[in-house]
């Protein structure tokens, strides 16, 4: 590699959660890691739904999308490691930050899986919600927020996600369309990253308080703080628990990471959502850094 490799780890984009099955049964590290996840998760239907053998729960449902995104992100990272591709830094989006923390040793693998599954269990108890992708800035969209609708993520200069309960989010969507904003519905069944998730965060903090959290042993840029993950934050249960309520600042975190110099960015997940954001970044557009796919690294 002519430049250090940095991993982008997605935690949204549930429509991609059924992908990456081509490595299952063909790459031994990916396969064994996925099997270890399925055993720890304790729900055999997650695996059979992912492989298309059954259809117990729709792939966009939080009970499938979130466990599979964690599992696929982690297994792909371990596959890359086994091929001699080590990351210089990691940046996760939402649940992808939990994956980054697990890869960095903040969580053991079993505790990382348990923490992700607790997020899922608690999210199911929250009234249904959704997410919108909007072409606009955080400042432009704040006047449209009502009720529990919130800025869920700032992904790029003019790419923001909103989240909230179904009825309130539909009102906001109509208002934005009326004012000629480009709005797209994101496949999601839970209102992650808004105040409606607060009861879930309380229970997640309880679970996280019962496990060991360690200082990171690898460089992680946090989408929560848009800065390097510090030892102080990494070992605080509330830091991880309340991410499901607060905004993901992926775009500013990517700015921070790319400010350190030229890099090769690879999305270590089942889609190319984060790659599309990264390609809009000035450092990539000028050729200083570049984005590659896993298939370019591993034919």
Residue, then its C-alpha position, 0 to 999 in steps of 0.5 A: x500500500x502506498x498510503x496507510x489504510x483506514x477502516x470505515x465501519x457502517x452502522x446504518x444502511x440496513x438495506x445492505x445488511x443481507x450482503x457479504x454472504x459471498x464470503x461465508x463458506x469461502x473465507x475461513x476467517x469470515x465464516x468462523x467469525x460469523x459463526x461465533x457471532x451467531x452462537x453468541x447472539x443466541x438466535x439461529x434465525x438471524x443466520x438463516x434469514x441472512x443466508x436467505x434460507x428463511x424470512x422470519x424477520x424482514x432485513x430492514x427490521x432492527x432485529x436483523x439489520x443491527x445484529x447483522x451490520x455489527x457481525x458483518x463489519x467485524x467479520x470483514x475486518x478480521x478477514x482483512x487482518x488475516x490477509x495482512x491488511x492492518x488499519x492505521x485508524x478506524x471510524x465507525x458510524x453509529x453501531x459501527x463505532x461499537x464495532x471499532x471499539x471491539x476491534x480496538x479492545x475496548x470490549x471483548x468480542x463476547x461483550x461487544x456482541x452482548x452490548x449490540x444485542x442489548x441495543x437491539x432488545x431495547x430498541x424493539x421496546x421503543x415505539x416505531x420510528x424512522x429516518x430521512x436522508x436530506x440534502x441540506x445542512x444541519x443549520x438549515x434543517x434545525x427549524x423544521x424539527x418538531x417533537x422528538x424529531x432530531x438531527x440523527x447524523x451529519x454525514x457530509x457537508x450537505x448530507x444530514x439524516x433526521x430521525x424520529x417517531x413515525x407521525x412526527x417524521x412524516x410531518x417534517x418530511x412534508x414540510x421539507x418537500x414543500x420547501x423543495x429539499x431533496x428527501x429520501x426515506x431510509x429503511x429503518x424501523x427504529x428512531x435511532x439518534x433522537x430523544x425517543x431512544x432515551x429509555x433504551x439508553x438507560x437500560x443499555x447503560x445498565x448493561x454496559x456498567x456490568x462489563x469490563x471496558x478497556x482503554x483502546x489499543x488502536x486509533x479510533x476516531x469517534x463519530x460521537x465526539x468527532x475527535x479521537x476516542x480517548x481512554x477517558x471516554x472509552x471506559x465510560x458506560x454512558x459514552x457508549x449507551x447514549x450514542x443511540x440518542x445523540x447525533x452522529x458527526x461522521x462528516x466532522x470525524x472524517x475531516x479530523x481523520x483525513x487532516x492527519x495526512x493521505x490515506x486509503x479509505x475502505x468501507x469495512x461493511x456490506x455496502x458503500x454508504x460511507x464510501x459515497x460520503x468519503x468520495x465527496x470529501x476534498x481530500x479524496x476529490x483532490x487525490x490526496x486520499x482515495x477510497x477503495x472497496x474490499x474487492x479491490x483489496x481482496x479480489 
